[in-house]
Amino acid sequence: MGKLKALRICLSNDEPAYYPGDTVAGSCEVEISEGEFSFRSLTVVLRGLSRVHWTESKNVGARLGPYTQHFMSDSEYLRERKILTQARMGADRVTLREGTYQFPFSFILPAGTMPSSFEGKYGTTRYWLRAELKRVRARHDTRTKKTIIFLNPINVTLAEYQEPIESVADKTLCCGFCTGGHISISAHTDKSGYTPGDTIALSAQFENFTSRRLQPTAALYQRQYYYANDRQKMRTIQLVKFQGQRLSSKCNSSWSNEHLTIPNVTPSILTCGILRVVYFVKISLKIPGAMKLSTIMPVTIGSTRLLTGCTAGGMPHILTPPPYQDDRDVPAYDYSTSDEDEDYRQPPSSRSHTPPPCYSDIFDSDDDSDEVDGSMGGSPVSEENIITML
């Protein structure tokens, strides 16, 4: 009796990323050794799924003690199955002799609403192929999986992304019953849409009518939102930072086209019902002895389809997810949550969560990232309303 030596999925057009309307084509390769091998059928499935999961520790008192509460949510976008070979009418098995056999398949990725691949700390969007060979008498069937990267691009060259984003902020410092002076920021970007590798040109006017010396800074942040069981989990990570010259007391200053270069990150996820990723620029004035003054400018990180190959500015870096186990109205963005952010600079071996870190973990800063969770009013957006991770 023969043995199954290998079951593999081989892609004939193994692209770095697939786009809506592309064809995912390849073959399932079955390698048999030592005689004849029999099985019932060979199938391949293409799936796409977003999954969110995090835990929170609760304490219900000294008697019952602490417990861990799980928050989970799934949204499936794609499930297509094809039978590559099976027993003919009147037979109960397919028999192959020693050798290597290839069974071709192809899938066309639908256009429209599927979000791009994403790997986050508390949630993922993944697309993969799974081949399953059903044996005749064996207790367990043989399966193998292969991940593909899917991008649903947004074209940030459109006119709607060429308008600058403007923002102002001011405050008056007080010392007891005395007024300490007025501070203000007026800032704008050159446009609102970018791709990885682009530079954000910042211009700003600073007014300092106090006796203190102020430190201006600008930073680009990624904020991740996760939604499950009417709860929200939020994580903010600083990607890149610029620090300007100090403002002397009782003086004004300005920036003209100061640049922040966008690292190789995933595009914005704007309207996915259970997982969102947004970006914003924050310009701040650090004030000795007082809370800093900040102004926020949301930006969109997009991508356009590459026609001639990958470039640093056009193709976001997508981490490869680990193998899967066998399966089974959203509030407005809040850009103003805590400036005190978590320090996530720890070696990969010390991270306790199973999925790999999101792209932004590569660009962590010394003092800027945070996690906030809380209840979420309203009901989640339905799966039909989930559109592209841009």
N, C-alpha and C positions, 0 to 999 in steps of 0.2 A: 504494500500500500504506500502511495506517495505521501510526501510531506509538503506543506505550504512553507516555502522558504522566506518569501517576502510579499507584502502587499503595499504598493506605493502609488501615490498620486503625482503625476508628472504633468506640468503645464507646458503647452507648446509655445505660448506667448507669455513667458514669465516676466510680466511688466513690473516695474517698481510700484506702480499704483494703477488701479482701474478706475474708470469714470462712467457716468451714466451712459447707457447705450453700448458700452464695450462688450465684446464677447470673451467670456472666460472659457477657453478651450484647452483640452489636454486628453489624458488617458489614464486609466487605472491599470497599473502593471502588476500582473500576477506571476510569480516565479515559483515553479514546482520542481522538486527534486525527488529522486528515487522512485520512479514508477508513476502510477496513476493516482490522481487526487480528485475527489468528488465533493461537490458542494451544491446547495440548492439555488442560490442566486447571488448576483453581485449588483449592488446599487450605489449611487452617489447622490449626495444631497448638498445643495448650496444654501447656506443660512446666513442671516444677518440679524444681530440682536444687540440691544442696549440693556445693560444691567447695572443697577445701583445697589450698594450694600454698605452699611456702616453700623456700628454698635455704640450704645451709650450705657454707662454704668449708673444704676439707680440704687438707692438705699431706702428701705421701707421700715427702718427702725432696728433696735437692738435685737428684738426677738426673731424677726425673719431674716435680717441681714441684707447684704448687697445682692443684686442680681444684674444680669446683662440683658438689655433689650436690643433686638435686631430690627433694623429698618431696611426693607428690600423692595425693589420694584424692577419689572422687566418690560421691555417693549420690543416685539419682534417685527422686523421689516421685511424679511425675505425668507421663504422656505420653499425650495423647488427640488423635487426628487425625480431621478431618472433610473430606470432599470437597464443596466448594461447587458446583462445576460441572465437567463434563468432556464429551468428545466422545460423542455418542450412538452406539448400535449401528450399525456399518457405516460410520461416519465416523472421520476421524483428527484432527479439530480442531473447536474452537469459534470462530465468527466473530462479532465485534461491530463495529457501525458507530460512527462518530464520536459521542462523548457520554460521559456518566458513568453507571456501572452499580454497583449495590449488591447484594452477595450476603450475606444474613444468616447468622449462626451463633449458637450458644449452648452453653455448657458449665456443668455443675453441679459445683462444687468438693466433693470428698469430705469427709466428716466424719472426725474421728479423729486420725490420726497425723502429718499433714504439719506441719513446723516453720514458724514465721513467717519472713518476709523479714528478711534480715540482711546488712549490709555490713561486713566486718572487714578488717583489714590483710592477713591471711594466709588468709582464707576468706570465702565468701559463701553465702547461700541466696537464690535468685532464682526468680521465676515470670514467665513471659512467653508472649505469643502470637506465632506466626510464620506469616505468609502466604507461600505459594510459588506463583508462576505459571510453569508449564512451557511453554516456547515450542516452536514447531514445528521450526524449523531453527537457531535461535540457539545459540551454543556455551554460553552461560550462562543459566540460569533467573533470574527476577527474584524477589527475596525482600525482605520487610520485617518488622520486629519491633516489638512494643510491650510494655513492662514493666508488670506489675500488682503491687500490694503486697498480700500475704496475711498475715493475723494469725490465729493460733490462740490465742485468749485464755485466760487463767487468771483465775478469780474469787478475788481475795484477800480478799473479804469473808467467805469460809467460816470456820468456827470454827477449823479447823486453823491458820490464819494469824493468829489473834487472840492467841495465847499469846506472852508476852514471851520474848526470848532473853537468857540470863544468862551471864556469863563472869567469871572471876577470874584474876589473875596476880600473882605476887610474886617478889621476889628479895632477896638479902642482898649488900650491897656489901662488898668486902674491900679493904684497903690493906696489901699485904705480908702479914704474919702477923696483922694486926689486923682485927677486924670493923668495917666502916664504918657499919652500920645496915641496917634493914629497910625495904623499899618494897613497897607492894601497891596493886592496883587491883581493885575490885569494881564491875561495871557491868551494866546491863540496858537493853533497849529496851522501848518500850511494846507492841510486837507484832512479828510476823515477816514480814508481807506488806504491800506498799505498791504504789501506782501512781505513775507520773511526776507530779510536782507536789505529792505528799504530803510531810509533814514527819515525820522520824524523831525521836521524843522520847527523849533519852538521860538516864539518871540514873547517877551514879557516886560511889563513895567512894574517896578517895585517902588513903593513909597514908605519911608521910615521917618516918622516924626517923633520917635522916642529917643531916649538917651542910651538905648541898648544897641549892641552890634548884632546883626541878624545874619543867618547863614541860609542862602537860597539853594534849593536842590530840586531836581526833576527826576522822575523815575517812571518807567513803564511797568505796569502790573498786569498779571493774569489772575482773574477771579473765576473759580469754579463753583457752580451751584449744583447740588444734588437734591432730588425730591423723591420722597417715599413715605407712604402712610401718613399723609398730611403733615409731614415734617420737612424741614430744610436743613441741609448741611452745606456750609460754605467754607471755601479755602482760598486764600489770597497769597500770591507769590510774586515777589519782585523779580523782574527779569533783567533790567539794566538801569543804571543810575548815573546821573550827572550832577556834579557839585560846582556851583559857581563861586565867584569871589564874595567875600563878606561885605555886607552893607554897613558902613560906618553910621554912627548916630546922627540924626537930623540930616539925612541925605537921601537922595533918590538914585535909582540905578535901573538899567534895562538890559535885556538880552535881545539879540538879533540873530535869528537862524542858528541857534544852538542845536546840535544834532544828538538824537538818540537812535542808535542803530538797532533794528528789530532782529532778535536772534531767530534761529531756525525752530519755530514753534508751530503747533497745530493751528489751523484757521479758527476763527470765531465760530462758536456754536450758539446760534441766536434764538432758535424757537423749538428746540427739542423739549418734549414734555417732562422728561425726568433727569436730563443732564444738560447743563448749559455752561459755556465758557465765553467770557467777555474780557475785553482789554480796556485799559484806561491809562491816561497819563496824569500824574499828580505832581503839581508844582507846589512846593512848601517853603515857608520861612520858619526856620528854627529860632525860637525866642528864648533867651536865657530866663529862667524863673517863671515861664508861662507855657501854656499849651501852644504848639505851633499852629500857624495859619496855613491852610491848604486850599487849593482849588483843583477841581477834577474835570478832565476832558475825555469822554469816551471815544474810542477809535475802533475801527473794524479791521481785523486781520483776515485777509482773504487769499485767494489763489486763482490763477487762471490756468487752463489746461495747457500742458507743455506739448508742443508740436514737434520739437527737434531734440528732445532729451532733457535731462534734469539740470537745473541751475540752482545756485545757492538761494536766489531770490524767488524762484518759482515753485520749488518743490519742498513742502515742509517735511521735516524729519519725523518719521512714524516709527515708534518702537514696536518690535515684534512681540505680540502677547505670548504668554505661556500656553501650553496645551490645555484644553478644556477637559473637565470631567464630563461624563455623559449627562446630557441635559434632561433638563427639566424647565379753573382759570389760574395761571401761574402769576405770582406777584411781580411787580416791576423790579428792575435791578437796583440794588442798593450799593452805591460806590463809596459810601461814607463810613462804613463800619470800621471800628478800632484801628488805630495806627500802630498798636502794639502787636506785632505779628510773630508767629511761631518761628523758631529756629529749626530748620529741617536739614541742617548740614550734618548728616550722619552717614556712615558707610553703608553700602547696599546690604551687607551681611547682617547688619543690626536692625533692619527694618522688619517689623513683625507682620505686615500685611502681605498676602500672597501675590497679588498682581504686581507687575513691575511699576516703577514710579512713572508719573506723567512727564512729558517733555520738559516742563518748567522746572522740575527738580534739578536739572542740569545747571540751571542759571540762578540758583538760590543765592541770596545775599546774606550779610551778617545779621541783619536785624529786621527783615521785612518779609513776613508771610503770616497769615493767621487762619484760624478755623473758628467758625461760628455756626451754631446750629440753633434752631428754634422752630416753633410751630408755624404752619403755613396756612393762611386763610384761603377759602375757596376750594374748589375741586380741581384736580389735575386736568391738563389739556388732554383730550382724547387722542388715541393713536393716529386717527385720520388727520389731526391737525399738526402732527409732528413733521416738520420739514427740515431742510438741509442743515447739517453741521457745516458751516460755511468756511 
